[in-house]
Amino acid sequence: MQAFRGRLPRRAVAGMLAATCLMAVAQSAYAQVAPPFATLLRESEDAPRLAVSEAGVRQAEGLRDQARARPNPSINVMTENVAGSSPYSGFGRAETTLQYSQPIELGGKRSARIAAGEAGVVASRARDRDARVVFAYDLARAYAAAEIGDRRVGLAEDEVEEAQSDLKAAEALVGAGKETRLRALQARSALNEVSAQLDLAKANRISAYVRLSALVGADAPFASLAESLLDTGPSPDMVGPVDPTASPALLVAEAERAAAARRLDVESRRATPDITASVGVRRLEYEGATAVLGGVTIPLHLFDRNRGNIAASRAEVDAAEARLAVLRAEARAEAQSAAAELSAAESRVTAARGALATADETYRLARIAYEAGKSPLVELLAARHGLGTARSTVLDAETARFEARARLARLAGRTITGEPIQ
C-alpha cells in the first residue's frame, strides 16, 4: 500500500477538526463528575427508591383522611298500591313514601378508625425516614466503592509501571551478559500478570460507577468523583454514642406495633352492631292525607361476629411484638459490633501504613541491589509483590474503617458526614 505524501485538502482538514471537537464534546458530556457526597444526596431526593417511600406516606395520609368519613345517608322513594287489579288499577289509592335513612356507628368505631389511620401515618413516616437513612447508607457505600475502584486502578497502574521498569532493568542485564534470558522472560511474565490485574481493576471501576449512577437515577453515568469519602467521616462528637433504642429500624418496628394494636382495636369494635335510623313522609292519595313515619333497623349478629378478622389482627400484633424484640436485640448487637470494628479498623489502618512504608523502602533497596548485580531477580520481584500487597492492605483497612463508620452513622440516623436525616 502506497503512503499518501501530498497535502490534505482544506475541506478534509476542516472535517477532521470538526469531528475531533464533536468527539471531545461528546466525551465530556458523557463522562460526568459526581458532585460531593452531601450535594449528591440532596440532589437525589427524587430517586426512584425514595419516590416509592414517599408514595407510601401519601397513601397512609389518604387512608387517614378517609377514616374520618362518616357513613353516607340514603334516600328511598317508593310507591305502593298502583297498576294492579281493581280497586288498585290506577293511582287513586297510591301510597308514596319518601324516606331518609342514616346509619349510626356504635361502640366507638369511628374514633378507633381515626386512631388507626393516625397510627398508620406515623408508621409510614417512620418507614420513610428509615428508607432515607438506608438510601444514604447505600449511596455512601456506592460512592466509596467508586473511589475504591479508582484507587485500585491507580495501584495497578503503579505496579505495571514498576514491572515495566523491572523488565527494562532485566533486559539491560541480559544484554550485558550478567543475566540469562530466562530472567527477562520471568520479568515479562510478571508484567503480563499485573497488566491483567489492571484490566480487571478497570472493569470493576466501571461497574462501581454504573451502580452509583443507577442508584441516583443519573441520566449519564459518572466517570469521576468530586471528593474523597474514604478519608472523611463523622467524628465521635458529631455522631456521639449510638443509642440502639433510637435506631431508625427499631423506631419503625415500634410504630408498626402501635399501628397493629390500633387495627386490632378497630376489628374488635366492629363486632358491635350498628343501627340505621329512618324518617320519612307518606302520601295517601285515596284519603288525601300525609303521614310521617320513622324506624330503626338493628342487624342481628348471629353468624358474622368478625371473629376471623379479630384473630388475624391479634396475630399481626403478636408478630409485630416479636419483630420488635428481634430488632431491639439486633440493634444493640450491631451498635456494639460496629463500634468495636471501627476501633479495630483504626488500628489496622495505622499498622498497614507502617507496613507500607517498610515495603516501599524494601523495594527501593532491592531495586538498587539488583541493578548493581548484588541480588537475584527473584528478590526484586518478591519485594515488588510485597509492596503491592502492602498497598492493597492499606486500602482494605481504609475500606473496613469506612464500613464501620457508615454502619454507625446508619444506626444513629445520620449520613456518613454526620448530618441528621429527618
C-alpha positions in Angstrom: 0.0 0.0 0.0 1.5 3.3 -1.1 1.6 6.0 1.6 0.0 9.4 1.0 2.6 12.1 0.6 0.6 15.1 -0.6 -1.2 17.8 1.4 -4.7 17.1 2.6 -7.5 19.2 1.1 -8.7 22.1 3.2 -12.2 20.5 3.4 -10.7 17.3 4.7 -8.7 19.1 7.4 -11.7 21.1 8.5 -13.8 18.0 8.7 -11.3 16.2 10.8 -11.0 19.2 13.2 -14.8 19.4 13.5 -15.1 15.6 14.1 -12.4 15.9 16.8 -14.2 18.7 18.5 -17.5 16.9 18.4 -15.9 13.8 19.9 -14.3 15.8 22.7 -17.7 17.5 23.5 -19.5 14.1 23.4 -16.9 12.6 25.7 -17.1 15.5 28.2 -20.9 15.3 28.2 -20.9 11.5 28.7 -18.3 11.5 31.4 -20.0 13.3 34.3 -18.3 14.1 37.5 -20.2 13.0 40.6 -20.6 16.0 42.9 -19.6 15.9 46.6 -21.5 13.3 48.6 -23.6 15.7 50.5 -24.6 17.5 47.3 -25.3 14.3 45.5 -27.5 13.1 48.4 -29.5 16.4 48.3 -29.9 16.1 44.5 -31.2 12.5 44.9 -34.4 13.4 46.7 -36.4 12.3 43.6 -34.5 9.0 43.3 -36.8 6.0 42.5 -36.3 4.3 45.8 -37.2 7.5 47.7 -40.2 8.1 45.5 -41.6 4.7 46.4 -41.2 5.5 50.1 -42.8 9.0 49.7 -45.7 7.5 47.9 -46.3 5.2 50.9 -46.6 8.2 53.1 -49.2 9.8 50.8 -51.1 6.6 50.8 -51.2 6.4 54.5 -52.3 10.0 54.7 -55.1 9.3 52.3 -56.3 6.3 54.4 -56.2 8.5 57.5 -58.3 11.2 55.8 -60.8 8.5 54.7 -61.0 7.1 58.2 -62.7 10.4 59.3 -65.5 10.0 56.9 -69.0 9.2 58.3 -71.4 6.6 56.7 -73.4 8.1 53.9 -77.2 8.5 54.3 -79.6 7.2 51.8 -83.0 8.4 50.4 -85.6 6.0 49.3 -88.8 6.8 47.3 -91.4 4.0 47.0 -94.9 3.9 45.5 -97.4 1.2 46.5 -100.9 0.1 45.5 -100.7 1.1 41.8 -101.1 -0.7 38.5 -102.9 -3.7 40.0 -106.4 -5.1 39.9 -109.4 -3.1 40.9 -109.6 -1.1 43.1 -105.8 -0.5 42.6 -105.8 -0.3 38.8 -104.9 3.4 38.7 -103.2 5.8 41.1 -106.3 6.7 43.1 -105.2 4.5 46.1 -101.4 5.1 45.6 -99.3 5.4 48.7 -96.0 7.2 48.1 -93.2 7.2 50.7 -90.1 9.4 50.8 -87.7 8.0 53.4 -84.3 9.3 54.7 -82.0 6.7 56.4 -78.8 7.4 58.3 -76.5 4.6 59.5 -75.2 5.3 63.1 -71.9 3.7 64.2 -71.9 2.5 67.7 -69.1 1.3 70.0 -66.6 3.9 69.2 -65.9 2.6 65.7 -65.2 5.9 64.1 -62.8 7.1 66.8 -60.9 3.8 66.7 -60.7 4.0 62.9 -59.3 7.5 63.1 -56.7 6.5 65.7 -55.7 3.6 63.4 -55.3 6.0 60.5 -53.1 8.3 62.5 -51.0 5.4 63.7 -50.7 4.2 60.1 -49.3 7.7 59.1 -46.8 7.6 62.0 -45.6 4.2 60.9 -45.4 5.2 57.3 -43.4 8.3 58.1 -41.1 6.1 60.3 -40.6 3.8 57.3 -39.9 6.7 55.0 -37.2 8.0 57.4 -35.7 4.6 57.7 -35.7 4.3 53.9 -33.9 7.6 53.6 -31.3 6.5 56.2 -30.7 3.3 54.3 -30.6 5.1 51.0 -27.9 7.5 52.4 -26.0 4.5 53.7 -26.2 2.7 50.3 -25.3 5.8 48.5 -22.2 6.3 50.7 -21.1 2.8 50.1 -21.6 3.1 46.3 -19.7 6.4 46.3 -16.9 4.8 48.3 -16.9 1.8 46.0 -16.3 4.1 43.0 -13.4 5.7 44.9 -12.1 2.3 45.8 -12.2 1.4 42.2 -10.2 4.5 41.3 -7.6 3.7 43.9 -7.3 0.0 42.8 -6.8 1.2 39.3 -4.1 3.6 40.5 -2.4 0.8 42.5 -2.5 -1.5 39.5 -1.0 1.2 37.2 1.8 1.8 39.7 2.5 -1.9 39.7 2.5 -2.0 35.9 4.9 0.9 35.7 7.2 -0.7 38.3 7.0 -4.0 36.4 8.0 -2.3 33.2 10.9 -0.7 34.9 12.0 -4.1 36.3 11.7 -5.6 32.8 13.9 -2.9 31.4 16.5 -3.5 34.1 16.4 -7.2 33.5 16.8 -6.8 29.7 19.7 -4.5 30.3 21.5 -7.0 32.4 20.7 -9.8 29.9 22.1 -7.6 27.1 25.2 -7.0 29.2 25.6 -10.8 29.8 25.1 -10.5 33.5 21.7 -12.4 33.5 20.3 -15.2 31.5 17.4 -14.7 29.1 15.2 -16.6 31.5 15.3 -13.7 33.9 13.9 -11.4 31.2 11.1 -13.9 30.5 10.3 -14.0 34.2 10.1 -10.2 34.4 7.9 -10.1 31.3 5.6 -12.8 32.8 5.3 -10.7 35.9 4.4 -7.6 33.8 1.7 -9.6 32.0 0.2 -10.7 35.3 0.0 -7.1 36.7 -1.3 -5.9 33.4 -4.2 -8.4 33.6 -4.9 -7.2 37.1 -5.0 -3.6 35.8 -7.6 -4.6 33.2 -9.7 -6.3 35.9 -9.4 -3.2 38.2 -10.6 -1.0 35.3 -13.6 -3.3 34.7 -14.5 -3.2 38.4 -14.2 0.6 38.4 -16.7 0.9 35.5 -19.1 -1.4 37.3 -18.9 0.7 40.5 -19.6 3.9 38.7 -22.5 2.3 36.8 -24.0 1.2 40.1 -23.6 4.7 41.6 -25.2 6.3 38.6 -28.1 3.9 38.7 -28.7 4.4 42.4 -29.3 8.1 42.0 -31.0 7.8 38.6 -28.4 9.8 36.7 -29.1 10.4 33.0 -25.5 9.8 32.1 -23.1 7.6 34.1 -20.5 9.2 36.3 -16.8 8.7 35.5 -15.1 10.5 38.4 -15.7 11.9 41.8 -15.5 15.4 43.2 -14.2 14.4 46.6 -12.8 11.5 48.6 -15.1 9.8 51.0 -12.8 7.1 52.4 -10.8 9.6 54.4 -13.8 11.5 55.6 -16.5 10.6 58.1 -18.4 11.8 61.1 -16.3 12.4 64.2 -17.4 10.8 67.5 -18.6 14.3 68.7 -20.9 14.6 65.6 -22.5 11.2 66.0 -22.0 10.6 69.7 -22.6 7.3 71.4 -25.1 5.4 69.4 -28.3 4.8 71.2 -29.7 1.4 70.0 -33.2 2.3 71.1 -33.2 5.3 68.7 -32.2 3.2 65.7 -34.5 4.1 62.7 -35.3 0.4 62.0 -36.3 0.0 65.7 -38.5 3.1 65.6 -40.2 1.6 62.5 -40.9 -1.6 64.4 -42.3 0.3 67.4 -44.6 2.4 65.1 -45.8 -0.7 63.3 -46.6 -2.4 66.6 -48.6 0.6 67.7 -50.4 0.6 64.3 -51.2 -3.1 64.5 -52.6 -2.6 68.0 -54.9 0.2 66.6 -56.1 -2.1 63.8 -56.9 -4.8 66.4 -59.0 -2.3 68.3 -60.9 -1.4 65.0 -61.6 -5.1 64.3 -62.7 -5.7 67.9 -65.2 -2.8 67.8 -66.7 -4.0 64.5 -68.4 -6.8 66.5 -70.8 -4.2 67.9 -73.8 -3.9 65.6 -74.6 -0.5 64.1 -78.1 0.8 63.7 -79.9 2.7 60.9 -82.4 5.4 61.8 -85.1 6.2 59.3 -87.6 9.0 59.0 -90.0 9.7 56.1 -93.2 11.1 54.8 -96.0 9.0 53.2 -98.7 10.5 50.9 -102.0 8.6 50.9 -103.8 9.6 47.7 -107.2 8.0 48.4 -107.5 9.7 51.8 -105.8 12.8 50.6 -103.6 12.8 53.7 -100.0 12.8 54.6 -98.4 10.8 57.4 -94.9 10.8 59.0 -93.1 7.5 59.6 -89.9 6.6 61.4 -88.0 3.5 62.3 -84.8 1.9 63.5 -83.0 -1.1 61.8 -80.8 -3.2 64.1 -78.8 -6.1 62.5 -78.6 -9.4 64.3 -75.0 -10.6 64.6 -75.9 -14.3 64.6 -73.4 -15.6 62.1 -70.8 -13.0 61.4 -69.2 -11.7 64.6 -65.9 -10.7 62.9 -64.0 -13.3 64.9 -61.7 -14.2 62.0 -60.6 -10.6 61.4 -60.1 -10.2 65.2 -57.9 -13.3 65.3 -55.9 -12.2 62.3 -55.3 -8.7 63.8 -54.3 -10.2 67.1 -51.7 -12.4 65.3 -50.5 -9.3 63.5 -49.9 -7.7 66.8 -48.0 -10.7 68.1 -45.8 -10.8 65.0 -45.1 -7.0 65.5 -44.1 -7.6 69.1 -41.8 -10.5 68.0 -40.2 -8.3 65.3 -39.7 -5.5 67.8 -37.9 -7.8 70.2 -35.7 -9.2 67.5 -34.8 -5.7 66.2 -34.1 -4.5 69.7 -31.6 -7.2 70.3 -30.1 -6.8 66.8 -29.7 -3.0 67.2 -27.8 -3.4 70.5 -25.5 -6.1 69.0 -24.9 -4.1 65.8 -24.1 -0.9 67.7 -21.5 -2.8 69.8 -20.0 -4.7 66.9 -19.7 -1.6 64.7 -18.0 0.4 67.5 -15.6 -2.5 68.0 -14.9 -2.9 64.3 -14.2 0.8 64.0 -11.7 0.7 66.8 -10.0 -2.3 65.3 -10.1 -0.7 61.8 -8.3 2.4 63.1 -5.5 0.3 64.5 -5.4 -1.8 61.3 -5.0 1.4 59.2 -2.1 2.6 61.3 -0.4 -0.7 61.2 -1.0 -1.1 57.4 0.5 2.3 56.7 3.6 1.4 58.7 4.0 -1.8 56.8 3.6 0.1 53.5 6.5 2.4 54.4 8.6 -0.6 55.2 7.6 -2.4 52.0 8.4 0.7 49.9 11.8 1.0 51.4 12.4 -2.7 50.9 11.5 -2.5 47.2 13.8 0.6 46.7 16.7 -1.2 48.2 16.0 -4.4 46.3 15.9 -2.4 43.1 19.3 -0.8 43.8 20.8 -4.1 44.7 19.5 -5.8 41.6 20.7 -3.1 39.2 24.1 -3.4 40.9 24.1 -7.1 40.3 24.2 -7.9 44.1 20.9 -9.7 44.3 18.8 -12.0 42.0 15.7 -11.0 40.1 13.5 -13.2 42.3 14.3 -11.0 45.3 13.3 -7.9 43.3 10.0 -9.5 42.2 9.3 -10.6 45.7 9.9 -7.1 47.0 7.7 -5.6 44.4 4.9 -8.1 45.1 5.2 -7.3 48.8 4.9 -3.6 48.0 1.7 -4.2 46.0 0.3 -6.4 48.8 1.1 -3.6 51.4 -0.7 -1.0 49.2 -3.7 -3.3 48.9 -3.7 -3.9 52.6 -3.8 -0.2 53.4 -6.8 0.2 51.0 -8.6 -2.8 52.6 -8.0 -1.4 56.0 -9.4 2.0 55.0 -12.4 0.3 53.4 -13.1 -1.6 56.6 -12.9 1.6 58.6 -15.3 3.3 56.2 -17.7 0.4 56.5 -17.7 0.7 60.3 -18.2 4.4 60.2 -21.1 4.0 57.7 -22.8 1.4 59.9 -22.5 3.6 63.0 -23.9 6.6 61.1 -26.9 4.5 59.8 -27.6 3.3 63.4 -27.6 6.9 64.5 -29.9 8.0 61.7 -27.2 10.2 60.1 -25.3 10.5 56.9 -21.7 9.4 56.7 -20.7 13.0 57.0 -22.6 13.4 60.3 -25.8 15.3 59.2 -29.0 14.0 60.8 -31.7 12.6 58.4 -35.3 13.7 59.2 
